[in-house]
Amino acid sequence: MSKLSVPTATGIKSSRARGHSAMDFKSATTGVAATAMRNELNKMVADVKDPLQKKVFDAEMQGFFSLFNRYLIEKAKGEKIDWDKIRPLASEKVVPYVDLPEDADASILNKIVVLKLNGGLGTTMGLAGAPKSAIEVREGMTFLDLSVRQIEHLNQVHNVNVPFILMNSFNTDDETARIIQKYANHNIQILTFNQSRYPRVGKESLLPIPRNASSDKSQWYPPGHGDIFDALINSGLLDRLIEGGKEYIFVSNVDNLGADVDLKILKHLVDSQAEYLMELTDKTKADVKGGTLIDYEGAVRLLEIAQVPSEHVEDFKSVRKFKYFNTNSVYIHLPALKRITEQEGGMELDIIVNNKVADDGTPVIQLETAVGAAIKHFKNAHGINVPRSRFLPVKSCSDLLLITSDLYSLEHGKLVMNPKRMFAQTPVIKLGDTFKKIGNYQKRFRTIPNLLELDHLTVSGDVWFGRNITLRGTVIIVANEGSRIDLPDGSILENKLVSGNVSIIDH
């Protein structure tokens, strides 16, 4: 098991003169805000005494300043996407998964590495300070356990060595390092590295919130998964993988339980000579805010809802106009990434401005980027329309209820839909605020209900579920304010609206 730091002294490439993280401070614009920011960052860098730490911190601050400077320029120009130039993607740019040939050669696995984006905390689900990947999701196993089991099974069945990589953030690195020790005797090579750490910026002052490199954690942020490219390069991991004979990296969110290695997709990736491939799935009314691929002036681009002018948001949400959305599972040709970085001036990924409020009430901004935005820089980049089974994210306790139910079973770490399920689509589940935190969620379900024939479930208020409950069709349960609903053991609810106070006594 190996541990890579980001970036190492030897991992910073001086040849990346025009890359996203290697812009020299002095070559940047001399605008007032840029100059003030540059001076603040230079002070922070100068205060770092340890030479290696200084090198690491300097590289990160240069990457941040490059992004900040571009943000200022774009803000001054007031440039927005021209909606009239947006076209749905041509059919040949989205390959149906069902059309892929079955005769995939497993030797292709020797060319790939699997990377999970592991920078997020489980805060929204009530696990403060713990990596989201450490949440138990099924049969006592966490997201990480399931991913390790999948890769280990792949290596064993095909007699290969597919490395498993975790891109952590400064929020998750220490705890992840502790957790992965338990896999030391498993048939899997695990590598970890950190994405960058950028300073939050005062919305009004346009100055960094932290005053020095050791300022409190809350004053910094991980700048989105688009940072993967800089982090791979600065850590030296990109060169290390290429030297080891690896050609492709499969990147996905650690909380997407459907994103496993698929030989059919890998074969298409190699045969089509695509430098970048993005998994898309059919958009439903539940996914209208998800990013989508578009044709913009003849090039494939990722369009996120944050980039859409307000008057066109409804158009963006249209299932007819934009049929697919981005699952954030992508495949990248590693030599192409090296070429773009070293020979083509690097990447300029669309900037996402994330407005936040600091602990002391100060409005701040975080400048972030997305891995999907890089698609415009690669040759023969396109999408692949995958079945919904490859997109099983767990963003909330509503999602958790779905994947822990009898709708799925586990096979070598992979969730498999119950063949007795009559419908291809999964149910829509909306649990209210009383179920938002995982501790409350677990208390309110004595056992997970039977959802095999469920279409839609909405639960609101103080509701408690007994054992062996079955939900079918459309079920809406609303406990009015001050009321409590207890569903007895063995209850069967089919196309029912339950409201008020203890509306069901017996069945």
C-alpha positions as CSV (number, residue, x, y, z in Angstrom):
1,M,0.0,0.0,0.0
2,S,1.4,3.4,-1.0
3,K,0.9,6.9,0.1
4,L,1.6,9.8,-2.2
5,S,1.7,13.4,-1.1
6,V,0.6,16.3,-3.2
7,P,2.7,17.8,-4.6
8,T,6.2,16.4,-3.8
9,A,9.3,18.5,-4.5
10,T,10.2,16.3,-7.4
11,G,6.6,16.1,-8.6
12,I,6.4,19.8,-9.7
13,K,7.1,20.1,-13.3
14,S,8.9,23.4,-14.2
15,S,8.1,22.7,-17.9
16,R,4.4,23.5,-17.3
17,A,5.0,27.1,-17.9
18,R,1.4,27.7,-19.1
19,G,-0.4,25.1,-17.2
20,H,-3.4,25.8,-14.9
21,S,-1.2,25.4,-11.7
22,A,2.1,26.8,-13.0
23,M,1.3,30.4,-13.9
24,D,4.0,32.6,-12.4
25,F,2.6,35.2,-10.1
26,K,4.6,38.0,-11.9
27,S,3.1,37.2,-15.3
28,A,-0.5,37.7,-14.2
29,T,-2.6,40.8,-14.6
30,T,-1.7,43.8,-12.6
31,G,-5.3,44.8,-11.8
32,V,-5.9,46.1,-8.4
33,A,-7.7,43.1,-7.0
34,A,-5.3,40.7,-8.6
35,T,-2.3,42.6,-7.2
36,A,-3.8,42.7,-3.7
37,M,-4.5,39.0,-3.9
38,R,-1.0,38.2,-5.2
39,N,0.6,40.2,-2.4
40,E,-1.4,38.4,0.3
41,L,-0.6,35.0,-1.2
42,N,3.1,35.9,-1.5
43,K,3.1,36.8,2.2
44,M,1.6,33.5,3.2
45,V,4.1,31.6,1.1
46,A,7.0,33.6,2.5
47,D,5.9,32.7,6.1
48,V,6.3,28.9,5.5
49,K,9.7,27.9,6.9
50,D,10.0,24.2,5.9
51,P,11.4,24.0,2.3
52,L,9.3,21.1,1.2
53,Q,6.1,22.4,2.8
54,K,6.9,25.8,1.1
55,K,7.2,24.1,-2.3
56,V,3.9,22.3,-1.8
57,F,2.1,25.4,-0.6
58,D,3.6,27.6,-3.3
59,A,2.4,25.3,-6.0
60,E,-1.1,25.3,-4.6
61,M,-1.2,29.1,-4.3
62,Q,-0.1,29.5,-7.9
63,G,-2.8,27.2,-9.0
64,F,-5.3,29.2,-6.9
65,F,-4.1,32.5,-8.2
66,S,-4.4,31.3,-11.8
67,L,-8.0,30.4,-11.2
68,F,-8.7,33.7,-9.3
69,N,-7.1,35.8,-12.0
70,R,-9.2,34.2,-14.7
71,Y,-12.3,34.7,-12.5
72,L,-11.6,38.4,-12.3
73,I,-11.0,38.7,-16.1
74,E,-14.2,36.8,-16.9
75,K,-16.2,38.8,-14.3
76,A,-14.9,42.1,-15.9
77,K,-15.9,41.0,-19.4
78,G,-19.3,39.8,-18.2
79,E,-19.1,36.9,-20.5
80,K,-22.0,34.4,-20.4
81,I,-22.8,31.4,-22.5
82,D,-24.7,32.3,-25.7
83,W,-27.9,30.3,-25.5
84,D,-28.5,30.6,-29.2
85,K,-25.3,28.7,-29.9
86,I,-26.3,25.7,-27.8
87,R,-27.4,22.6,-29.6
88,P,-28.3,19.1,-28.3
89,L,-25.5,16.7,-29.0
90,A,-25.5,14.9,-32.3
91,S,-26.6,11.3,-32.1
92,E,-23.1,10.0,-33.1
93,K,-21.6,11.8,-30.1
94,V,-23.6,9.6,-27.7
95,V,-23.1,5.9,-28.1
96,P,-25.9,3.6,-26.6
97,Y,-24.5,1.1,-24.1
98,V,-26.9,-1.5,-25.5
99,D,-25.1,-1.4,-28.9
100,L,-21.7,-2.2,-27.4
101,P,-20.3,-5.7,-28.4
102,E,-20.1,-8.4,-25.7
103,D,-16.8,-9.9,-26.8
104,A,-14.5,-7.9,-24.5
105,D,-11.0,-9.1,-23.8
106,A,-10.1,-9.0,-20.1
107,S,-6.5,-8.2,-20.9
108,I,-7.6,-4.6,-21.4
109,L,-7.8,-4.4,-17.6
110,N,-4.0,-4.2,-17.4
111,K,-4.2,-0.7,-19.0
112,I,-6.6,0.8,-16.5
113,V,-6.6,2.3,-13.0
114,V,-9.7,3.1,-11.0
115,L,-10.0,6.4,-9.1
116,K,-12.7,7.4,-6.6
117,L,-13.3,11.0,-5.7
118,N,-13.1,10.9,-1.9
119,G,-12.9,14.5,-0.8
120,G,-16.3,14.9,0.7
121,L,-17.5,14.6,4.3
122,G,-20.7,13.0,5.5
123,T,-21.9,16.3,7.1
124,T,-25.2,16.6,5.2
125,M,-26.1,13.1,6.4
126,G,-25.1,13.9,10.0
127,L,-21.6,12.4,10.2
128,A,-19.5,15.5,11.2
129,G,-15.8,15.2,10.5
130,A,-15.9,11.7,8.9
131,P,-15.4,11.0,5.2
132,K,-18.6,10.2,3.4
133,S,-17.0,7.0,2.2
134,A,-16.9,5.7,5.7
135,I,-20.7,5.6,6.0
136,E,-22.1,2.1,6.3
137,V,-24.5,1.6,3.4
138,R,-25.4,-2.1,3.3
139,E,-24.7,-5.2,5.4
140,G,-22.3,-3.4,7.6
141,M,-20.1,-2.3,4.7
142,T,-19.1,1.2,3.8
143,F,-18.7,2.9,0.4
144,L,-15.0,2.1,0.6
145,D,-15.6,-1.5,1.6
146,L,-17.8,-2.1,-1.5
147,S,-15.3,-0.4,-3.9
148,V,-12.4,-2.5,-2.5
149,R,-14.5,-5.7,-2.8
150,Q,-15.4,-4.9,-6.4
151,I,-11.7,-4.3,-7.5
152,E,-10.5,-7.3,-5.5
153,H,-13.0,-9.5,-7.2
154,L,-12.0,-8.1,-10.6
155,N,-8.3,-8.8,-9.9
156,Q,-9.0,-12.3,-8.7
157,V,-11.3,-13.4,-11.5
158,H,-9.2,-12.0,-14.4
159,N,-5.8,-12.4,-12.8
160,V,-4.9,-8.8,-13.2
161,N,-3.7,-5.9,-10.9
162,V,-6.1,-3.0,-11.3
163,P,-4.8,-0.3,-8.8
164,F,-7.4,1.5,-6.7
165,I,-6.7,5.2,-6.2
166,L,-8.4,7.6,-3.8
167,M,-8.2,11.4,-4.3
168,N,-8.7,12.8,-0.8
169,S,-9.0,16.3,0.4
170,F,-7.4,17.9,3.5
171,N,-10.8,17.1,5.1
172,T,-10.7,13.4,4.5
173,D,-7.0,12.4,4.2
174,D,-6.1,11.6,7.8
175,E,-9.2,9.5,8.6
176,T,-9.0,7.7,5.2
177,A,-5.3,6.8,5.9
178,R,-6.5,5.3,9.2
179,I,-9.4,3.4,7.6
180,I,-7.5,1.8,4.6
181,Q,-5.1,0.1,6.9
182,K,-7.6,-2.7,7.3
183,Y,-7.2,-3.6,3.6
184,A,-3.4,-4.3,3.9
185,N,-3.8,-8.0,3.4
186,H,-6.3,-7.8,0.5
187,N,-5.5,-8.5,-3.1
188,I,-5.5,-4.8,-4.1
189,Q,-3.0,-2.0,-4.5
190,I,-4.4,1.2,-2.9
191,L,-2.8,4.6,-3.6
192,T,-3.9,7.9,-2.1
193,F,-3.1,11.5,-2.9
194,N,-4.6,14.9,-2.0
195,Q,-6.3,17.4,-4.1
196,S,-5.3,21.1,-3.6
197,R,-6.3,23.3,-0.7
198,Y,-7.4,26.8,-1.7
199,P,-8.2,29.8,0.4
200,R,-11.8,31.0,0.8
201,V,-12.1,34.6,-0.6
202,G,-14.1,37.4,1.0
203,K,-16.9,38.3,-1.3
204,E,-16.6,42.0,-0.8
205,S,-12.8,42.4,-0.1
206,L,-11.7,39.8,-2.8
207,L,-8.9,38.9,-0.4
208,P,-8.1,35.5,1.1
209,I,-9.8,34.7,4.4
210,P,-6.8,32.8,5.9
211,R,-3.8,34.9,6.9
212,N,-1.2,32.2,6.9
213,A,-0.7,28.6,5.7
214,S,-1.7,27.1,9.1
215,S,-4.9,29.1,9.5
216,D,-8.0,27.1,10.6
217,K,-9.3,24.4,8.3
218,S,-12.6,26.2,8.0
219,Q,-10.9,29.0,6.0
220,W,-9.8,26.7,3.2
221,Y,-11.7,24.5,0.7
222,P,-11.0,21.7,-1.8
223,P,-11.6,23.3,-5.2
224,G,-13.9,20.7,-6.8
225,H,-13.1,17.5,-8.7
226,G,-11.8,19.5,-11.7
227,D,-8.6,19.8,-9.6
228,I,-7.9,16.2,-10.3
229,F,-5.7,17.1,-13.3
230,D,-3.4,19.4,-11.4
231,A,-3.3,17.0,-8.4
232,L,-2.3,14.0,-10.6
233,I,0.5,16.0,-12.2
234,N,1.8,17.8,-9.1
235,S,1.9,14.6,-7.1
236,G,4.0,12.9,-9.8
237,L,1.3,10.2,-10.0
238,L,0.4,10.8,-13.7
239,D,4.0,10.1,-14.8
240,R,4.2,7.1,-12.4
241,L,1.1,5.6,-13.9
242,I,2.2,6.1,-17.5
243,E,5.7,4.6,-16.7
244,G,3.8,1.6,-15.2
245,G,2.1,0.9,-18.5
246,K,-1.3,2.4,-17.5
247,E,-3.2,4.2,-20.3
248,Y,-6.6,5.0,-18.9
249,I,-8.1,6.2,-15.6
250,F,-11.7,5.6,-14.7
251,V,-12.9,8.3,-12.4
252,S,-16.2,8.3,-10.4
253,N,-17.8,9.6,-7.2
254,V,-17.1,7.4,-4.2
255,D,-20.8,7.5,-3.3
256,N,-22.0,6.2,-6.8
257,L,-22.6,2.5,-6.0
258,G,-23.3,1.8,-9.7
259,A,-20.0,2.9,-11.1
260,D,-18.0,-0.3,-11.4
261,V,-15.5,-1.5,-14.0
262,D,-17.3,-2.6,-17.2
263,L,-15.4,-4.5,-19.8
264,K,-17.8,-3.5,-22.6
265,I,-17.2,0.2,-21.9
266,L,-13.4,-0.3,-21.7
267,K,-13.4,-2.1,-25.1
268,H,-15.3,0.7,-26.7
269,L,-12.9,3.2,-25.1
270,V,-9.9,1.6,-26.7
271,D,-11.5,0.7,-30.0
272,S,-12.9,4.2,-30.6
273,Q,-9.5,5.8,-29.6
274,A,-11.5,8.2,-27.4
275,E,-9.3,10.4,-25.2
276,Y,-12.2,11.1,-22.9
277,L,-15.5,9.3,-22.4
278,M,-18.4,10.4,-20.1
279,E,-21.1,8.1,-18.9
280,L,-24.5,9.7,-19.4
281,T,-27.9,8.3,-18.4
282,D,-31.5,9.2,-19.4
283,K,-32.7,12.3,-17.7
284,T,-35.9,12.0,-15.6
285,K,-37.9,14.7,-13.8
286,A,-35.8,13.9,-10.7
287,D,-32.6,14.8,-12.6
288,V,-33.5,18.1,-14.3
289,K,-30.8,20.0,-12.5
290,G,-28.0,17.6,-13.6
291,G,-25.3,18.8,-16.0
292,T,-25.6,17.7,-19.6
293,L,-23.4,17.4,-22.7
294,I,-24.1,19.9,-25.5
295,D,-22.8,21.0,-28.9
296,Y,-21.4,24.5,-28.6
297,E,-19.9,26.0,-31.7
298,G,-19.2,22.5,-33.0
299,A,-17.4,21.3,-29.9
300,V,-18.6,18.9,-27.1
301,R,-19.1,20.8,-23.9
302,L,-20.5,20.2,-20.4
303,L,-23.3,22.5,-19.5
304,E,-24.1,22.9,-15.8
305,I,-27.3,24.6,-14.5
306,A,-25.2,27.3,-12.8
307,Q,-24.0,28.4,-16.3
308,V,-27.5,28.8,-17.7
309,P,-29.1,32.3,-18.0
310,S,-32.1,32.5,-15.7
311,E,-34.5,33.0,-18.6
312,H,-33.4,29.7,-20.1
313,V,-33.4,27.5,-16.9
314,E,-36.7,25.8,-17.9
315,D,-35.3,25.0,-21.4
316,F,-32.3,23.4,-19.7
317,K,-34.5,21.3,-17.5
318,S,-36.4,20.0,-20.6
319,V,-36.2,16.2,-20.9
320,R,-37.1,16.5,-24.6
321,K,-34.3,18.9,-25.6
322,F,-31.6,17.5,-23.3
323,K,-32.2,13.8,-23.0
324,Y,-29.2,12.9,-20.9
325,F,-27.3,14.0,-17.8
326,N,-23.8,13.6,-16.6
327,T,-23.2,10.8,-14.0
328,N,-19.7,12.2,-13.3
329,S,-18.2,8.8,-14.3
330,V,-15.5,9.6,-16.8
331,Y,-12.6,7.8,-18.6
332,I,-9.4,9.7,-19.4
333,H,-6.5,8.7,-21.7
334,L,-3.4,9.4,-19.5
335,P,-0.9,10.1,-22.3
336,A,-3.5,12.6,-23.8
337,L,-3.7,14.4,-20.4
338,K,0.1,14.7,-20.4
339,R,0.2,16.0,-23.9
340,I,-2.5,18.6,-23.2
341,T,-0.7,19.8,-20.1
342,E,2.8,19.9,-21.4
343,Q,2.4,20.7,-25.1
344,E,-1.0,22.5,-25.5
345,G,-0.9,25.0,-22.6
346,G,-3.0,23.1,-20.1
347,M,-6.7,23.4,-19.5
348,E,-9.1,26.2,-18.7
349,L,-12.0,24.6,-17.0
350,D,-15.2,26.6,-16.6
351,I,-15.3,28.3,-13.2
352,I,-18.0,27.5,-10.7
353,V,-18.5,30.3,-8.2
354,N,-19.8,28.8,-4.9
355,N,-21.2,31.3,-2.5
356,K,-20.9,30.5,1.1
357,V,-21.0,32.1,4.6
358,A,-18.1,31.8,6.9
359,D,-18.5,30.8,10.6
360,D,-18.3,34.4,11.6
361,G,-21.0,35.4,9.1
362,T,-18.7,36.8,6.5
363,P,-19.9,36.1,2.9
364,V,-17.2,34.2,1.0
365,I,-16.8,32.7,-2.4
366,Q,-15.1,29.4,-3.4
367,L,-13.9,29.1,-7.0
368,E,-14.3,25.5,-8.1
369,T,-14.1,23.4,-11.3
370,A,-15.6,20.1,-12.5
371,V,-13.8,17.1,-14.0
372,G,-16.5,17.0,-16.7
373,A,-15.7,20.4,-18.0
374,A,-12.4,19.0,-19.4
375,I,-14.2,17.1,-22.1
376,K,-13.7,20.1,-24.5
377,H,-9.9,19.6,-24.4
378,F,-9.7,16.0,-25.6
379,K,-9.8,14.5,-29.1
380,N,-12.8,12.2,-30.1
381,A,-14.4,12.9,-26.7
382,H,-18.0,11.7,-26.5
383,G,-20.7,10.3,-24.2
384,I,-22.0,6.8,-23.6
385,N,-25.7,6.4,-22.7
386,V,-25.5,3.8,-19.9
387,P,-28.4,2.2,-18.0
388,R,-29.7,3.7,-14.8
389,S,-28.1,0.8,-12.9
390,R,-24.7,2.5,-13.4
391,F,-25.9,5.6,-11.5
392,L,-26.8,4.8,-7.9
393,P,-25.6,7.8,-5.9
394,V,-26.2,8.1,-2.2
395,K,-26.6,11.8,-1.5
396,S,-29.2,11.6,1.3
397,C,-31.0,9.2,3.6
398,S,-33.7,8.9,0.9
399,D,-31.1,7.3,-1.4
400,L,-29.9,5.2,1.5
401,L,-33.4,3.7,2.1
402,L,-33.5,2.8,-1.6
403,I,-30.2,0.9,-1.8
404,T,-30.6,-0.9,1.6
405,S,-34.1,-2.2,0.7
406,D,-35.1,-5.5,-1.0
407,L,-34.8,-3.8,-4.3
408,Y,-31.2,-4.8,-4.4
409,S,-28.8,-7.5,-3.4
410,L,-25.0,-7.5,-3.2
411,E,-22.8,-9.5,-5.5
412,H,-19.0,-9.0,-4.9
413,G,-19.5,-5.5,-3.8
414,K,-21.9,-4.5,-6.6
415,L,-25.6,-3.7,-6.2
416,V,-27.8,-5.8,-8.4
417,M,-31.5,-5.0,-9.0
418,N,-33.9,-7.6,-7.7
419,P,-35.2,-9.6,-10.7
420,K,-38.7,-9.6,-9.1
421,R,-38.9,-5.9,-9.6
422,M,-41.5,-5.4,-12.3
423,F,-40.4,-1.9,-13.5
424,A,-37.0,-0.8,-14.8
425,Q,-37.1,2.6,-13.0
426,T,-36.4,2.8,-9.3
427,P,-39.0,4.4,-6.9
428,V,-38.9,8.1,-6.1
429,I,-38.3,8.5,-2.4
430,K,-38.6,11.8,-0.5
431,L,-38.0,11.6,3.2
432,G,-38.6,14.8,5.3
433,D,-36.2,16.7,7.6
434,T,-36.8,14.3,10.5
435,F,-35.0,11.7,8.5
436,K,-32.2,13.9,7.2
437,K,-29.5,12.8,9.7
438,I,-28.4,9.2,9.6
439,G,-28.9,8.7,13.4
440,N,-32.5,9.9,13.2
441,Y,-33.1,7.9,10.1
442,Q,-31.9,4.7,11.7
443,K,-34.0,5.2,14.8
444,R,-37.2,5.7,12.8
445,F,-37.0,2.4,10.8
446,R,-37.1,-0.7,13.0
447,T,-36.4,-2.6,9.8
448,I,-36.2,-1.4,6.2
449,P,-39.6,-1.7,4.5
450,N,-40.3,-3.9,1.6
451,L,-40.2,-1.6,-1.5
452,L,-40.3,-4.1,-4.3
453,E,-43.6,-2.8,-5.7
454,L,-43.2,0.9,-4.6
455,D,-43.5,3.7,-7.2
456,H,-43.3,6.8,-5.0
457,L,-42.9,7.5,-1.3
458,T,-43.2,10.8,0.5
459,V,-42.8,11.0,4.3
460,S,-43.0,14.2,6.3
461,G,-43.1,14.9,10.0
462,D,-42.8,12.7,13.1
463,V,-43.2,9.3,11.5
464,W,-42.0,5.9,12.9
465,F,-41.9,2.6,11.0
466,G,-42.3,-0.8,12.7
467,R,-40.9,-4.1,11.5
468,N,-41.7,-5.9,8.2
469,I,-43.7,-3.1,6.6
470,T,-44.6,-3.3,2.9
471,L,-45.1,-0.2,0.7
472,R,-46.6,-0.5,-2.7
473,G,-47.7,2.0,-5.4
474,T,-47.8,5.6,-4.3
475,V,-47.6,6.1,-0.5
476,I,-47.7,9.5,1.2
477,I,-47.4,9.8,5.0
478,V,-47.7,13.2,6.6
479,A,-47.7,13.8,10.4
480,N,-49.0,17.3,11.0
481,E,-47.2,19.5,13.4
482,G,-47.5,18.3,16.9
483,S,-48.7,14.9,15.7
484,R,-46.9,11.5,15.6
485,I,-47.6,8.6,13.3
486,D,-46.5,5.1,14.3
487,L,-46.9,2.4,11.6
488,P,-47.3,-1.0,13.3
489,D,-45.3,-4.1,12.5
490,G,-46.5,-5.9,9.4
491,S,-48.4,-2.9,7.9
492,I,-49.1,-3.0,4.2
493,L,-49.7,0.3,2.6
494,E,-50.7,0.4,-1.1
495,N,-51.7,3.7,-2.8
496,K,-52.4,5.3,0.6
497,L,-52.3,8.8,2.0
498,V,-51.8,8.7,5.7
499,S,-52.0,11.9,7.7
500,G,-52.9,13.3,11.1
501,N,-52.0,11.5,14.3
502,V,-51.6,7.7,14.6
503,S,-53.9,7.1,11.6
504,I,-53.2,3.4,11.4
505,I,-53.9,1.2,14.4
506,D,-53.9,-2.3,13.1
507,H,-53.9,-4.4,9.9
